[in-house]
Amino acid sequence: MLELKNINKSFGSKEIFKDLNLVVNDGDILAIVGQSGGGKTTLLRMLAGLETIDSGEVFFNNQKVENDALTDGEQIMGVVFQDFQLFPHLTVFDNLTISPLKVLKRASQDVFIEAKKLLEQLGIDDKSEAYPYQLSGGQKQRVALARALMMHPKIIGYDEPTSALDPALRKEVENLILSGKESGITQIVVTHDMAFAENISNHILEVTPVK
């Protein structure tokens, strides 16, 4: 279970969150909706350690996670960003394996076996040696998810996963997230698409800019 207590975040004089409280139960899908500027992506980035939390407390499974631990690599959340952020000069397989090898210092044999298994599970094992420019939007989405899973995060976050996708790919992403739910993965999804949010989520959180 993820719990946020009295989270505050500002950028200069602009207040993004004021005393935000949130609970996400294990295996749930939380959809975060709301207008631009409300802090949806900022929340994902804070949990992924990419933005600092000004004040407040984060608990995971009733254990407090110190704010500096998030930025020092405590992998609570792996994020699949809107633009996927795949390394264009690396193959799909190398995109999956580079961080576990270099950041987590895991044994190469274990990393390679896990990467192959994930690619098979996501139906893209035939794209192992392809480069990102050779993939469709849905395939890039699955590669980005596999790369996030390779870091063994406790939660997966998605930043606008259906943005600019056609209806067929939108459905593909929806099925991908729901398959994660069946596997017991806790997920947080930022989206502007209310219909999509209602289809996938256990709970919906609407955030609005602080006045």
C-alpha positions as CSV (number, residue, x, y, z in Angstrom):
1,M,0.0,0.0,0.0
2,L,1.2,3.5,-0.9
3,E,0.2,6.3,1.3
4,L,0.9,10.0,0.9
5,K,0.4,12.4,3.9
6,N,0.3,16.1,3.7
7,I,2.4,16.4,0.6
8,N,3.4,19.9,-0.5
9,K,5.1,21.0,-3.7
10,S,5.8,24.3,-5.3
11,F,7.7,25.6,-8.2
12,G,8.8,29.1,-7.1
13,S,5.7,31.0,-6.2
14,K,3.4,28.5,-7.9
15,E,1.9,26.1,-5.4
16,I,1.2,22.7,-7.0
17,F,0.1,20.6,-4.1
18,K,-1.0,21.7,-0.6
19,D,-1.5,19.0,2.0
20,L,-2.2,16.2,-0.5
21,N,-3.4,13.0,1.1
22,L,-3.7,9.8,-0.9
23,V,-3.9,6.0,-0.4
24,V,-3.3,3.4,-3.2
25,N,-4.0,-0.2,-2.2
26,D,-1.9,-3.1,-3.5
27,G,-3.0,-4.2,-6.9
28,D,-5.3,-1.2,-7.6
29,I,-5.2,1.1,-10.6
30,L,-5.6,4.7,-9.7
31,A,-6.4,7.1,-12.5
32,I,-5.4,10.8,-11.9
33,V,-7.4,13.2,-14.0
34,G,-7.7,17.0,-14.2
35,Q,-6.8,20.0,-16.2
36,S,-3.2,20.9,-17.3
37,G,-1.2,22.5,-14.5
38,G,-2.9,20.5,-11.8
39,G,0.2,18.5,-11.0
40,K,-0.7,15.1,-12.4
41,T,2.7,14.5,-14.0
42,T,4.5,16.2,-11.1
43,L,3.1,13.6,-8.7
44,L,4.4,10.8,-10.8
45,R,7.8,12.4,-11.0
46,M,8.0,12.9,-7.3
47,L,7.2,9.3,-6.6
48,A,9.8,8.2,-9.2
49,G,12.4,10.4,-7.5
50,L,12.7,12.8,-10.4
51,E,11.3,15.7,-8.5
52,T,11.8,16.5,-4.8
53,I,8.9,16.7,-2.3
54,D,9.0,20.0,-0.4
55,S,7.3,18.5,2.7
56,G,5.1,15.7,3.7
57,E,5.5,12.0,4.2
58,V,5.5,8.9,1.9
59,F,4.8,5.4,3.3
60,F,5.0,2.2,1.4
61,N,3.7,-0.9,3.2
62,N,3.5,1.1,6.4
63,Q,7.2,1.9,6.2
64,K,8.2,5.6,5.9
65,V,10.2,6.4,2.8
66,E,12.5,9.3,3.4
67,N,12.4,12.1,0.7
68,D,16.1,11.9,0.0
69,A,15.8,8.1,-0.5
70,L,13.5,8.7,-3.4
71,T,16.0,10.8,-5.3
72,D,18.8,8.5,-4.3
73,G,17.3,5.5,-6.1
74,E,14.6,4.0,-3.9
75,Q,12.6,2.5,-6.7
76,I,9.0,2.9,-5.5
77,M,7.7,3.8,-9.0
78,G,8.8,3.1,-12.5
79,V,7.3,5.5,-15.0
80,V,6.3,5.0,-18.6
81,F,6.5,8.5,-19.9
82,Q,4.3,10.0,-22.6
83,D,7.1,10.2,-25.1
84,F,8.4,6.7,-23.9
85,Q,12.0,8.1,-23.6
86,L,13.6,5.0,-25.2
87,F,17.2,5.3,-26.2
88,P,17.1,5.7,-30.0
89,H,20.6,4.3,-30.6
90,L,19.9,1.1,-28.7
91,T,18.0,-2.0,-29.7
92,V,14.9,-3.0,-27.8
93,F,16.8,-5.6,-25.9
94,D,19.6,-3.2,-24.9
95,N,17.0,-0.6,-23.8
96,L,15.7,-3.2,-21.4
97,T,19.0,-4.4,-20.0
98,I,21.2,-1.3,-19.8
99,S,19.9,0.1,-16.5
100,P,19.7,-3.2,-14.6
101,L,23.3,-3.9,-15.6
102,K,24.8,-0.5,-15.0
103,V,22.6,0.9,-12.3
104,L,21.5,-2.1,-10.3
105,K,24.7,-4.0,-11.0
106,R,22.8,-7.2,-11.6
107,A,24.3,-10.3,-13.1
108,S,24.1,-10.2,-16.9
109,Q,22.8,-13.8,-17.2
110,D,19.8,-13.0,-14.9
111,V,19.1,-9.7,-16.7
112,F,19.1,-11.3,-20.1
113,I,16.8,-14.1,-19.1
114,E,14.4,-11.7,-17.5
115,A,14.4,-9.4,-20.5
116,K,13.6,-12.2,-22.9
117,K,10.8,-13.4,-20.7
118,L,9.2,-10.0,-20.5
119,L,9.4,-9.5,-24.2
120,E,7.7,-12.8,-24.7
121,Q,5.0,-11.9,-22.2
122,L,4.3,-8.6,-23.9
123,G,4.2,-10.2,-27.3
124,I,7.2,-8.3,-28.8
125,D,9.9,-10.9,-28.5
126,D,10.3,-10.6,-32.3
127,K,11.3,-7.0,-31.9
128,S,14.2,-7.7,-29.7
129,E,16.8,-6.5,-32.2
130,A,14.7,-3.6,-33.6
131,Y,15.4,0.0,-32.9
132,P,12.7,2.4,-31.5
133,Y,12.2,4.1,-34.9
134,Q,11.1,0.7,-36.3
135,L,8.3,0.3,-33.8
136,S,4.7,1.3,-33.7
137,G,3.3,3.5,-30.9
138,G,1.8,0.5,-29.2
139,Q,5.0,-1.5,-29.5
140,K,7.0,1.4,-28.0
141,Q,4.5,1.6,-25.1
142,R,5.2,-2.1,-24.4
143,V,8.9,-1.7,-24.6
144,A,8.8,1.3,-22.2
145,L,6.7,-0.8,-19.8
146,A,9.1,-3.8,-20.0
147,R,12.0,-1.4,-19.4
148,A,10.3,0.0,-16.3
149,L,9.5,-3.5,-15.0
150,M,13.2,-4.5,-15.4
151,M,14.0,-2.1,-12.5
152,H,11.6,-4.1,-10.2
153,P,9.6,-1.0,-9.1
154,K,6.9,-1.5,-6.5
155,I,4.4,0.6,-8.6
156,I,4.1,1.4,-12.3
157,G,3.1,4.9,-13.4
158,Y,1.9,6.0,-16.8
159,D,2.0,9.6,-18.0
160,E,-0.8,10.1,-20.6
161,P,-0.5,6.6,-22.1
162,T,-3.2,7.1,-24.8
163,S,-2.1,10.6,-25.9
164,A,-2.2,10.9,-29.7
165,L,-3.0,7.2,-30.2
166,D,-5.6,6.0,-32.6
167,P,-8.6,4.0,-31.2
168,A,-7.0,0.6,-32.0
169,L,-3.7,1.5,-30.1
170,R,-5.7,3.1,-27.3
171,K,-7.5,-0.2,-26.8
172,E,-4.2,-2.1,-26.9
173,V,-2.8,0.2,-24.1
174,E,-6.0,-0.3,-22.1
175,N,-5.6,-4.1,-22.4
176,L,-2.0,-3.9,-21.4
177,I,-2.8,-2.0,-18.2
178,L,-5.6,-4.3,-17.3
179,S,-3.4,-7.3,-17.8
180,G,-1.0,-5.7,-15.3
181,K,-3.9,-5.6,-12.9
182,E,-4.6,-9.3,-13.4
183,S,-0.9,-9.9,-12.5
184,G,-1.4,-7.9,-9.2
185,I,0.7,-4.9,-10.3
186,T,-0.2,-1.6,-8.6
187,Q,-0.6,1.1,-11.2
188,I,-1.1,4.9,-11.3
189,V,-2.3,6.3,-14.6
190,V,-2.3,10.1,-15.5
191,T,-4.8,10.8,-18.2
192,H,-7.0,13.5,-19.7
193,D,-9.3,10.8,-21.1
194,M,-12.1,10.3,-18.6
195,A,-13.7,7.4,-20.5
196,F,-10.3,5.6,-20.5
197,A,-9.9,6.3,-16.8
198,E,-13.3,4.9,-16.0
199,N,-12.6,1.7,-18.0
200,I,-9.3,0.8,-16.3
201,S,-9.3,2.2,-12.8
202,N,-10.5,1.2,-9.3
203,H,-10.4,4.8,-8.2
204,I,-10.2,8.2,-9.9
205,L,-8.5,11.2,-8.3
206,E,-9.2,14.6,-9.8
207,V,-6.5,17.2,-9.2
208,T,-6.9,20.9,-9.8
209,P,-4.5,23.8,-9.6
210,V,-4.1,25.2,-6.1
211,K,-5.8,28.6,-5.9
